[in-house]
Amino acid sequence: GCVMVMATAIDSLEVAFAKEVLSLSDSEYSFLVSIAGAGIVMGAIINAMIATKSSTSLLIGLGSLFVSVGYIVYAFSTIFFMAAIGFFILSFSLAFANTGFHTFYQNNIPVDVMGRVGSIYGLMEAVLIILATTIAGVAAQLISIQYVVIAGTFVMLLISTTLFIFNSQPSKAKLYSPPL
């Protein structure tokens, strides 16, 4: 949802941030992306082992929160190693957040309208991504790419913290229970 909208907007500045702020070469940036790939694979493997033992709300809440933490580590990076840690954390956590979201979607949207709901959701998300990416791009031109990335990651952290708190409320537990 909104966390992924912000992630996409920040990702649109990723190459410029890596080159201008971190002064990475093409090969260093490629290696950074490979580290993110390794994070996704490791997250998926561990997720496959524990997903049935984890609650959907925990997967969404903590997954989103740690995606944001990974982006913050990346945003404040000054060297390759810090950026690599941030990339690994965010991509590792993405496996959990995505599993939680898709499980929630499958458990709560009736099969006969799933396609329509998914299409409307996808359209709304795409519009928000275009808006957020445009705002981030213009702001990066006017201010500084590093400040825009940092601000974007804090917005993402605020959204994911709110999501985590909302998901943790006992009154919301029935939303995350599989249908009988």
Buried (B, 14 or more C-beta within 10 A) or exposed (E): BBBBBBBBBBBBBBEEBBBBBBEBEEEBBEEBBEBBEBBBEBBBEEBEEEBEEBBBBBBBBBBBBBBBBBBBBBBBBEEBEBBBBBBBBBBBBBBBBBBBBEBBBEEBBEEEEEEEEEEEEEEEBEEBBEEBBEEBBEBBEEEBBBEBBBBBBBBBBEBBBEBBEBBBEEEEEEBBEEEE
